Amino acid sequence: MSDIQKLEERIKLLETENQKLKYTMDLIDTECHKVSEKVKRLNYVVEEMVESSFSSKFNTDIEYVCLKLDLEPLQYIEVKCLPMKMEVEYRKTGKIPSIQECHEKLLEELGVPEKEKSNYPIEIIINMLKKFKKDMEEIGEMERAKSIYKIVNQK
């Protein structure tokens, strides 16, 4: 068998393998789509269950709010970092932001349209700040905890 014939055989083999891979990729795409659709339906059912049973508790929980808004991963990280950013800004400028200002920043970061802002209570940011303060206390970051305390407990 000549080198050309060997190459032609190898090409045919590679083309066959390529077809098998394409078929496998199509199967994977189909399965991913099915799983994605199931997750969307489950998410809807969970939201409905939470809304009907525990709406007052969960509507002020940032994790639930982020889930409900279906935030992209990077946007979610930005939202979760907001208390730290507020604390850093306060320490840099010395100006204590009002809870309302913090809430507005949160709604902006969440991408909530103006007409829907009333659906997101101020307790969301208060709970976020309190949790951040608690986390800072637990790891010994007392200066950060004090800064957040001043933001949350201002008169």
Order of alpha helices (4+ residues) and beta strands (2+ residues): alpha-alpha-alpha-alpha-alpha-alpha-alpha
